[in-house]
Amino acid sequence: MGNLAEACDCSINMGKHVYKLHQSAEPLLPTIHTAGDLVAKAGTGLKPRRIRDYELIYFPEGTSGVYIAEGRVYSLAEPCFIITRPGEWHEYRYDVSQPSRHLFVHFGFEMHDDAEERLLPILRDNGPARIVQTDELHSGMMTQLLNIAYSYPTRIQHRGSSLLLALLEELNGYVVDHPLEREQTVPPQIVKAMDYIEEHLEEPLTVEGLAERAGWTHEHFTRLFARHTGRTPREMIIQRRIERACQLLLYDETTVKEVAYAVGFSDENYFCRVFKSVKGVTATQYRKKYYNPRNRGLYPASKGETPIPPNRILFFAGIS
């Protein structure tokens, strides 16, 4: 039998990976690059991209939006954390019927020879993309991280980094304690139907046509579509057309009649009635109230529970 020193330096083979046990193998302390609390307009999103650091995003409210990472679709129907790793292709498609708020932090690590071994499992390549938030501690820690970022920016790399590491440790422990929790994914037929609606808003769209494209019956398609998006296909078409109309009203020099035709309405009066029923104001009133070209992609939001002003991004360190 070997001595204690030999035992502490042993290697454990697990599949293709070799993990070494060291008394000093504590997790790496992250360096925070940027942080913010944003509220995105309904129907917006982030196009496919890659980033060079890690990103932790917290969605405090469930919506019908989705997160797509490396071709897999994750529902945002429940409050959750999203973890994106360096180099991963990913995108966001936010709820088409309501704004989507998210708190985020970008961070990185000083890389050493044993850096990969010292990363928490949730940050490794095979870690989870989405963690459903069921503990108020997690949301409170994320909120406090943003509090520090705004109120004490000069201490972000001390207080903030330590708090971020603690949050990641807690999330990692949650995943370990709940190994059987399964990701809620959106069927690809529903994602393709949403894409088709988005790309053909100005054309005649029918639920029957969408169901046929999905290869499902009208009843089956409608039931699953409503389950995963929170709206029937017909409601989604109307909502998406009105949200597209909002973008045209705010950022295009077009008349209300031209906007109506551009989003698939053949009758201006009918468009105006639908627009007011959805938005609570007329199209003209909406344009006057919200027009601000500097805020493209961001929803006019009131101050939330953190002292950081909404739609503010704070920069702390460069990315090498």
C-alpha positions in Angstrom: 0.0 0.0 0.0 1.5 3.4 -1.0 1.8 6.3 1.3 -0.6 9.3 1.5 1.5 11.5 -0.8 1.4 8.9 -3.5 -2.3 8.4 -3.1 -3.0 12.2 -3.5 -1.0 12.2 -6.8 -2.8 9.2 -8.3 -4.6 9.3 -11.7 -8.1 8.0 -12.3 -8.8 6.9 -15.9 -12.4 7.8 -17.0 -13.0 6.9 -20.7 -10.8 9.0 -22.9 -10.0 11.6 -20.1 -7.5 11.3 -17.3 -8.2 13.3 -14.1 -5.5 13.9 -11.5 -6.1 14.5 -7.9 -4.1 17.2 -6.3 -4.6 18.9 -3.0 -4.1 22.3 -4.7 -6.4 21.6 -7.7 -8.9 24.3 -6.7 -11.0 25.8 -9.5 -9.6 28.7 -11.5 -10.7 32.3 -10.5 -12.5 33.9 -13.5 -11.6 37.3 -14.9 -14.8 39.3 -15.8 -14.8 41.0 -19.2 -18.3 42.5 -19.5 -21.6 42.4 -17.7 -25.0 43.8 -18.2 -28.8 43.6 -17.8 -30.6 43.9 -21.1 -34.2 43.8 -22.2 -34.6 42.8 -25.8 -37.6 43.7 -28.0 -40.1 41.0 -28.8 -39.2 39.1 -31.9 -35.5 40.1 -31.9 -32.5 37.9 -31.1 -28.8 37.3 -31.7 -27.7 35.9 -35.0 -25.4 32.9 -35.2 -22.1 33.8 -33.7 -19.0 32.5 -31.8 -17.3 34.2 -28.9 -13.8 34.0 -27.5 -14.7 33.8 -23.8 -17.3 32.2 -21.6 -20.8 33.7 -21.2 -23.2 33.0 -18.4 -26.8 34.4 -19.0 -29.7 34.3 -16.7 -33.3 34.6 -17.9 -35.4 35.5 -14.9 -38.7 34.8 -16.6 -39.9 32.0 -18.8 -40.7 33.0 -22.4 -41.4 31.2 -25.7 -37.9 32.1 -26.9 -35.2 29.5 -27.7 -31.4 29.2 -27.5 -29.6 27.2 -30.2 -26.1 25.8 -29.6 -24.3 23.7 -32.1 -27.6 22.8 -33.8 -29.5 21.8 -30.7 -32.5 23.8 -29.6 -33.2 24.7 -26.0 -36.4 26.1 -24.7 -36.4 29.3 -22.6 -39.9 28.5 -21.2 -38.6 28.5 -17.6 -36.3 30.8 -15.7 -32.8 29.4 -16.5 -29.1 29.9 -16.9 -27.4 29.5 -20.2 -23.7 28.6 -20.5 -21.8 29.3 -23.7 -18.2 28.2 -24.2 -15.5 29.7 -26.3 -15.9 28.8 -30.0 -19.4 27.4 -29.8 -21.8 28.4 -32.6 -24.9 29.7 -30.9 -27.9 32.1 -31.4 -30.9 33.4 -29.6 -34.5 33.8 -30.9 -36.5 35.8 -28.4 -40.2 35.6 -27.6 -42.2 37.2 -30.4 -45.0 38.4 -28.1 -43.1 40.0 -25.2 -39.8 41.5 -24.3 -37.1 39.2 -23.0 -34.9 40.3 -20.1 -31.5 38.7 -19.4 -28.6 39.3 -17.1 -25.2 38.3 -18.5 -21.5 38.2 -17.7 -18.6 37.4 -20.1 -15.5 36.0 -18.4 -12.3 34.1 -19.0 -9.4 32.4 -17.3 -5.6 32.6 -17.2 -4.7 29.4 -19.0 -2.1 27.1 -17.4 -0.9 23.6 -18.1 -3.5 22.1 -15.8 -6.2 24.7 -16.6 -8.6 22.3 -18.3 -8.5 19.9 -15.4 -9.2 22.7 -13.0 -12.3 24.0 -14.9 -15.6 23.2 -13.2 -17.4 20.3 -15.1 -20.2 22.6 -16.2 -17.7 24.8 -18.1 -16.1 21.9 -20.0 -17.0 21.0 -23.6 -19.4 18.3 -22.5 -21.1 20.5 -19.9 -24.7 21.5 -20.0 -26.0 24.4 -22.2 -29.0 25.1 -20.1 -29.6 24.9 -16.3 -33.2 25.4 -15.1 -33.1 27.8 -12.2 -35.1 26.4 -9.2 -33.1 28.0 -6.3 -33.5 31.6 -5.3 -29.9 31.6 -4.2 -28.7 31.3 -7.8 -30.8 34.2 -9.0 -29.8 36.3 -6.0 -26.1 35.7 -6.6 -26.5 36.8 -10.3 -28.4 39.9 -9.2 -25.7 40.8 -6.7 -23.0 40.3 -9.3 -24.7 42.9 -11.4 -25.0 45.2 -8.3 -21.3 45.0 -7.8 -20.6 45.6 -11.4 -22.5 48.9 -11.4 -22.0 50.2 -7.9 -18.4 49.1 -7.3 -16.8 48.7 -10.8 -13.2 49.0 -9.4 -13.7 46.0 -7.3 -15.3 43.8 -9.9 -12.2 41.6 -10.3 -12.1 40.9 -6.6 -15.6 40.8 -5.2 -17.3 40.1 -8.5 -14.9 37.3 -9.6 -15.1 35.6 -6.3 -18.9 35.8 -6.4 -19.0 34.5 -10.0 -16.9 31.5 -9.0 -19.2 30.8 -6.1 -22.2 31.0 -8.4 -20.6 28.6 -10.9 -19.8 26.2 -8.0 -23.4 26.3 -6.9 -24.7 25.7 -10.4 -22.2 22.9 -10.8 -23.4 21.3 -7.5 -27.0 21.7 -8.7 -26.3 19.8 -11.9 -24.4 17.0 -9.9 -27.4 16.7 -7.5 -29.9 16.5 -10.3 -28.3 14.2 -12.9 -31.6 12.9 -14.2 -33.0 16.2 -15.2 -33.6 16.3 -18.9 -33.4 19.3 -21.2 -36.6 20.5 -22.7 -36.1 20.7 -26.4 -38.3 22.1 -29.2 -39.0 19.7 -32.0 -37.2 20.7 -35.2 -40.6 20.7 -37.1 -41.7 23.5 -34.8 -38.5 25.5 -35.2 -38.7 25.1 -39.0 -42.3 26.3 -38.9 -41.3 29.4 -36.9 -38.5 30.0 -39.4 -41.0 29.7 -42.3 -43.4 32.1 -40.7 -40.6 34.6 -40.1 -39.4 34.4 -43.7 -42.8 34.5 -45.4 -44.8 37.0 -43.3 -45.7 39.1 -46.3 -47.2 36.0 -48.1 -50.5 34.2 -47.4 -49.9 31.7 -44.5 -52.3 29.0 -43.4 -52.1 26.5 -40.5 -52.9 23.7 -42.9 -49.9 24.7 -45.1 -47.6 24.8 -42.1 -48.8 21.4 -40.8 -48.3 19.9 -44.3 -44.7 21.2 -44.4 -44.1 19.6 -41.0 -45.5 16.3 -42.1 -48.1 16.3 -39.3 -51.9 16.5 -39.2 -53.5 19.9 -38.5 -54.5 18.8 -35.0 -51.2 17.3 -34.0 -49.2 20.3 -35.4 -51.5 22.8 -33.6 -51.3 21.0 -30.3 -47.5 20.7 -30.3 -46.9 24.2 -31.6 -49.0 25.7 -28.8 -47.3 23.5 -26.2 -43.8 24.6 -27.1 -44.5 28.3 -28.0 -47.4 29.2 -25.8 -49.5 30.3 -28.8 -51.5 28.6 -31.6 -50.0 28.9 -35.1 -52.6 31.4 -36.1 -51.9 33.6 -33.0 -48.1 33.3 -33.8 -48.6 34.5 -37.3 -50.6 37.5 -36.2 -48.2 38.4 -33.4 -45.2 38.0 -35.7 -46.7 40.2 -38.3 -47.5 42.9 -35.8 -44.0 42.8 -34.3 -42.5 43.1 -37.8 -44.9 46.0 -38.4 -43.5 47.6 -35.2 -40.0 47.4 -36.6 -41.0 49.0 -39.9 -42.9 51.7 -38.1 -39.9 52.7 -36.0 -37.1 52.3 -38.4 -38.5 52.7 -42.0 -39.8 55.8 -43.6 -43.0 54.1 -44.7 -46.7 54.9 -44.4 -49.0 52.8 -42.3 -50.7 51.5 -45.4 -47.3 50.4 -46.8 -46.4 48.7 -43.5 -49.7 46.8 -43.6 -49.0 45.4 -47.0 -45.4 44.6 -46.2 -46.4 42.3 -43.3 -49.1 40.4 -45.2 -52.3 42.4 -44.6 -54.3 43.1 -47.7 -56.6 45.6 -45.9 -55.3 48.6 -44.1 -58.3 49.0 -41.9 -58.2 45.4 -40.8 -54.4 45.8 -40.0 -55.2 48.9 -37.9 -57.8 47.1 -35.9 -55.5 44.1 -35.3 -52.6 46.3 -34.4 -54.6 48.3 -31.8 -56.0 45.1 -30.3 -52.5 43.7 -29.9 -50.6 46.8 -28.8 -53.3 48.8 -27.2 -52.5 51.9 -29.3 -52.8 52.7 -33.0 -49.9 52.2 -35.4 -49.4 56.0 -35.6 -49.4 56.4 -31.8 -46.9 53.6 -31.5 -44.5 55.2 -33.9 -44.7 58.6 -32.1 -44.2 56.9 -28.7 -41.3 54.6 -29.3 -39.3 56.1 -32.2 -35.6 56.2 -31.3 -33.1 54.8 -33.8 -30.4 54.5 -31.3 -32.3 51.8 -29.4 -32.6 49.3 -32.3 -33.0 45.8 -30.9 -33.6 46.9 -27.4 -37.0 47.3 -25.7 -37.8 50.5 -23.8 -37.6 49.1 -20.2 -38.1 50.5 -16.7 -35.6 50.0 -14.0 -35.5 46.5 -12.6 -34.5 45.2 -9.1 -30.8 45.8 -9.7 -29.3 49.3 -9.5 -27.7 49.0 -12.9 -29.7 50.9 -15.5 -31.5 48.6 -18.0 -29.8 48.2 -21.4 -26.4 49.1 -20.1 -23.3 47.0 -20.8 -20.3 47.5 -18.5 -16.8 46.7 -19.8 -14.1 45.6 -17.3 -11.2 43.8 -19.1 -10.1 43.1 -22.6 -10.1 39.7 -24.2 -6.8 38.4 -25.3 
